């Protein structure tokens, strides 16, 4: 393949970034629809995504959760077993809904 043939094509980094944003939106959408939901990474992977949707890797979910908690949109707390449980920050609901509608950006 010549360089000319691949110009303008999405790079692997672009695909990864788009996939991560899609996952972030899926997590937030679930939390907005189920504001009392709280779960571990394993529970999120098992229960929060409908069957047949894109399969996410544990490292992808952990990265999304880390970003969302750093932003203050999700809160986490440690369980006695040293696992963290995640849930939506209801104080940030308006900001999250703006992000999901495409009119807001995630701050870091």
C-alpha positions in Angstrom: 0.0 0.0 0.0 1.4 3.4 -0.9 1.4 6.3 1.5 -0.9 8.2 -0.8 -3.5 5.5 -0.5 -3.8 5.8 3.3 -3.8 9.6 3.6 -6.9 10.8 5.2 -7.7 7.4 6.7 -8.4 7.2 10.4 -5.4 6.1 12.4 -5.4 3.4 15.0 -5.3 6.2 17.7 -8.4 7.8 16.1 -10.2 4.5 16.3 -9.1 4.0 19.9 -10.3 7.5 20.9 -13.6 7.0 19.2 -14.1 3.7 20.9 -13.2 5.2 24.3 -15.7 8.0 23.7 -18.4 5.5 22.7 -17.8 3.6 25.9 -17.8 6.8 28.0 -21.2 7.7 26.5 -22.6 4.2 27.0 -21.6 4.3 30.7 -23.1 7.8 31.2 -26.2 7.0 29.3 -26.8 3.9 31.6 -26.2 6.0 34.7 -28.6 8.8 33.6 -31.3 6.2 32.9 -30.5 4.3 36.2 -29.3 7.1 38.5 -29.2 4.8 41.6 -27.1 2.1 39.8 -23.8 1.3 41.4 -21.5 -1.5 40.4 -17.9 -2.8 40.2 -16.0 -3.0 36.9 -17.0 -6.7 36.5 -20.7 -5.8 37.2 -20.6 -3.0 34.8 -19.2 -5.3 32.1 -21.8 -7.9 32.8 -25.0 -5.9 33.4 -24.8 -2.4 32.0 -24.4 -3.2 28.4 -27.2 -4.9 26.4 -26.4 -8.2 24.7 -25.2 -7.8 21.2 -23.6 -4.4 21.8 -19.8 -3.9 21.3 -17.8 -5.9 23.8 -15.6 -3.8 26.0 -12.3 -4.9 27.6 -11.7 -4.5 31.3 -8.8 -2.1 30.7 -11.1 0.1 28.5 -13.8 0.2 31.2 -11.3 1.0 33.9 -9.8 3.9 31.8 -13.3 5.3 31.2 -14.3 5.0 34.8 -11.0 6.7 35.9 -11.6 9.6 33.5 -15.3 9.9 34.6 -14.4 10.0 38.3 -11.5 12.4 37.7 -14.1 14.7 35.9 -16.5 14.3 38.9 -19.2 12.8 36.8 -19.0 9.4 38.6 -18.2 8.8 42.2 -16.4 5.7 43.5 -15.9 4.1 46.9 -13.8 1.2 48.0 -15.5 -1.9 49.3 -14.0 -4.0 52.0 -12.8 -6.5 49.4 -10.6 -3.7 47.9 -12.9 -3.4 44.8 -14.3 0.0 43.8 -18.0 0.6 43.2 -19.0 3.3 40.7 -22.2 5.4 40.4 -23.3 8.7 38.9 -22.7 12.0 40.6 -26.3 13.3 40.7 -24.9 16.9 41.3 -23.4 16.7 37.8 -26.5 15.4 36.0 -27.1 18.6 34.0 -23.5 18.7 32.9 -23.6 15.0 31.9 -26.8 15.4 30.0 -25.3 18.3 28.0 -22.3 16.1 27.2 -24.5 13.3 26.0 -26.6 15.6 23.8 -23.4 16.8 22.2 -23.5 20.3 23.5 -20.9 19.9 26.2 -17.4 18.6 26.6 -15.8 16.5 29.3 -13.4 18.6 31.4 -10.3 16.9 32.6 
